[in-house]
């Protein structure tokens, strides 16, 4: 198995070397937005000889061939600053009025050279009706998580770990109420809203870590035996890739989650088996460590979701290479 992985790595590195891009790429990164894909693109394109790739804040002068926008907006009535413009839609607009916001994006954004979408559901929901090249680049996983899943032992300090947004508008207040009534030991990773923290800070079975840097997450998450993921089961969240589900799988944790479109599709396509709970985690009140141990979880291989593989498989790098050759 190790020899096969080494061969695959060498093939991947060889493929990167063949791209022969001669482009400068500016990733226009909005401030304060969590964009692991931007960091992944930086690593990917910077590994190719002859490529200059950098991240810029919106409004900064662009002096490269490619401007890569994480949408957002890039209005048609403003002057483009690069030869090629890529619009990436890593998510849909969130409430209030998400569909109206997406309609406005479709109406006011300039026609780019290409578009990148998180998945086909996001592409369909946005409803662009033109012949502009489109690419699907699913959510990726840092290699740190995949390596930790192979080398680090899972601790039994906690039964469950939840990592993500700890806010009432994501249903976490109801989830915590159910967890508090259970016998399970729970680790909550993330910065909780003050009202939630004050209500549950004295719960004997719930521990809040506060914010943890992404690169430091693997050993913290692996302090628990099972990964808990809760996605709002309504538009647009139910259509979008669950980053935490992917990362739990990469770390070798069985997944407990609520049912929604993406999770069901992922489970089927990857021969996984998750434990499903309702959208508020009511079942967790009566769940015990013995019940969890007896459930037939199946943890899928998610190595194909490693960031480099996701970007390469999307075809966007090959397309850029061909585009540059046509311009010469």
N, C-alpha and C positions, 0 to 999 in steps of 0.2 A: 504493500500500500504506500509506504514511504517513497519507494522508487518511482511509483506512478505519479505521486504528487510532485516529485522533483522534475520529472519529465514535463509535466503540465506547466510548471513554473518556467522552465527553460523555453518552452514553446511560446508562452505568453510574452516573455521578455524579448524573444526573437521577433514576434509580431509587432511589438511596440517599436523596435528599431527599424522596421520596414516602412513605418508610416511616412517618414521623410517630410514632415511638415516644415514649412518655412514661414510661419505666421507668428504674429504677436497677438496675444489674447488678453483682453481686459475683462475680468469678472466683476460686474457692477453689483456690489454687495450692500444691500440696505443695512443700516446700522441697527443693532439691537435685535436682529432676526437670527434664529438658530438655523444655520445652513451648512450641515455637514457635507452636502454635495459640493459646495464651493471649495472647501478644503480638499475634497477628493479630486476635483478637477485640477487644482493646483498641483497636487502630487503627480497626477497622471500625465499632464501635459509637460510639466517641468522635467519629467524623466526622459523626454524625447529630445535628442540632440537638435539644437537649432531653434527650439521653441522658447519664446519669452512669454511667460504667463504671470499675471499679477492681479491683485485684487484692488479695486478702487471703490471709494464711497460715491454715491450718486452725486452728480454735479461736478465731479473732478474731470479735468481735461483728459481725453482719450487720445493716445498717440499710437494705437495699435491697429492692425487690420481688422480684428474681430472685437466687437462689443457684445458681451454675453450678459443679458439682462435676466434677473430673477424676478418674474412678474408678480404683482405690480403693473405699472403703467409705463409706456414709452410712446407718448402721444404722436400722432401722425403730423401734427402741425409744428413740431419742433424739428430742428435740423439734425439729421443723423451725423454722428461724429466718427463713424468708422465705415470702411468699405462693406463689411458684412455685419449684420445684426442678427443675433440669435435670441429668441424669446423662450425662456424656460418657465413652464407652469408646473411647479412642484406640488401645488395644492389648488383647491378651489377657494373662493371667498367664503368667509365664515359669517354667521348671523351678526347683526340683523340684515335682512334683505340680501342674502347671499347671491341669489339668482339674478337680481337686478344689478348687483355689483359686477357679476361676470358678464352680463350683457353690455354694460358700459365698457368693460375692458375690451370686449370684442369690437365695440364700435369706435373707440378712440385710439386704440393702439395702432401704430404703423404696421404695414405689412413687412415682416422681417425676411431675412434670407432663409431662415429655417426656424422651426419650433421644436422644443423638446417637452414631452409630457411625462408625468410620473407613471401613469398607466393609461390603458385604453378607456377606462371609465371617466377619468379626468378629461381626456381628449374629447370624448363624446359629449360630456356635459358642457364643455365650453363651446362646442358647436361651430367651429371655424369651417367655412365652406369655400375653400379655395384649393389651389394646387401647390401651395408652398410645401416643401419637403418637411415631413414630420417624423420624429424619432421618439421611441419609448425608452426611458431610462428609469427603471424601478429603484426604489429605495435600497441603498447599499448598507453594508456592514463594515466597520473598521476591522482590519486584520487583528487588532489588539483583542477583540472579542473572540475571534475564531481561535487564536493561539491560546488564549486563557482557557477556552473550552477544552483544549487538548491537554493542557499542562497543569492547571490549577485544580486542586481538590475542592469539592463543594463542602462547605461547612454546614453544621446543623444548628447554628446559633438561632436561626429563625425558621419558621415553617414557610412563610410567604414573604415575597418582596414585591413592592409596587414602586416603579420608577417612572416619574413623569409629572405632569401638571397636577397640583393638589389644590383644586379650586371647586367651589360649589357648582359653577356652571358646567363642570365636567361630570357631575354626579358623585364626586368623591365624598361629599359630606354624608350622603346616605350609605355609601360603601363603608365608610369608617364606622358609622353607627352599627352596621351589621358585623363588622370585624370585631368591634369592641365587645359585642355580646357573645363572641365565639371563644373557644379555648385555644385558638391559634396564635402563635407569636408572629408579629408582623413588623417588617422593616419598611418604612416609608422614605423613599429617596426623592428629594426635591424640596423646593422652598414652599412651604405651605402658606396659604393665605392666613392672616392673623386670626380670623374668626374660627377657622378649622383648628388651628394649633391650640388656641385657648380652650376650645371645647374638649379636645382629646389629649392634651399634654399629660394628664394624670392617669391615662389608661395604662394599666399594668402590663398589657400585652402588646402595646403599640409603641414603636420607637421612631422618632423623626430624626433624620440625619442632617437636614438642611441641604443646601445646594452642594453638589459634588461635580467637579470638572469631568467632562466626558471621558478623557483619557484615563481617569482614575476610577471609573465605574466598575470594570470587570471584577476586581477582587471584592468590592463592596456588595455587588449584586450576588456574588457567589457565597455570601454569608447565609443565604437562604436556600431552602430545598426546592421551592416552586416559585415560578414567576407569575405574577398577577397583572393582567392587562385589562383595562376598561376603556372602551372607545364609545363615545356618544353615538347611539344607533339612529342617527338622523343625518340629513344632508348638511354639509358635505363629508363629514368625518367617516361615515360608513363606507365610502367609496375609496378612501385613501389608504395606502400601505401603512401598516402598524410597525413603526420602527422598533418599539419595545418588544413586540412578539418576535421579530427577527433576531434581536439581540439576545433575548432569553434563549432562543433555540441555539444560537451560536455558542452560548456559554454552557449548553447542556442542561438547561433547566426545563422540566415539564411546564406546560403553559396552561393556566386557568384564565378564561376570558369570556366575555359576553359574545353573543352571536351577531355578526353583521356580514355584509356582502363580501368584503375583502377577506375576512378570516375564513369563511366557509370555502371560498375559492382557493385560498392558499393551502388550507388543510387538505383539500381534495387533490390539488396538483402536486403536492409534495409528500403524499402518503403519510400525513401527520395524524395525530389523535390528540385533541385538546379536551379539557374538561370545560363544559359550558355552564355559565351561570346567567341569571337574568341581568338586566341593565343596572340594577342597584346592588347586586350581590346578596340577595336575600338568603340564598342557599348557604352562604358562608356561616350563618349563625349556627347551623347544626353540623358543619363540616369538622372532622377531626383529623389528626395526623394519621390515624389508622385507616380512615376512609380514603384519604389521599394516597396512601401507600398501596391500597388495593385497586386503584383505578388503572386501567390499561393505557397509560399515556404512551404516545409514540413521538419521539423528538426527531424532526426531519434534519437531513443534511442541508445546511444553508450556505455551503461554501461558494455556490454559484452567485450568491448575493454580495460577495466581497466587492468593494468599490471598483477596483480596477477591472474586474470581470464585467460588472454592470455597465461601465462606461464603454468598454471595448465592444460588448455584445450589442449595445444600442445602435452602433453603426455611425454615430456622429463624428468620430475621429476619422474614419475612412472617408466619409463624405467631405469633411473639411480638406483632407489631403487631395481628393479629386478636384474639389473646387479651386484650390490653389493652382493645381496643374493646368486647369482650364484657363486661368487668368494669366499664365506666363506666356 
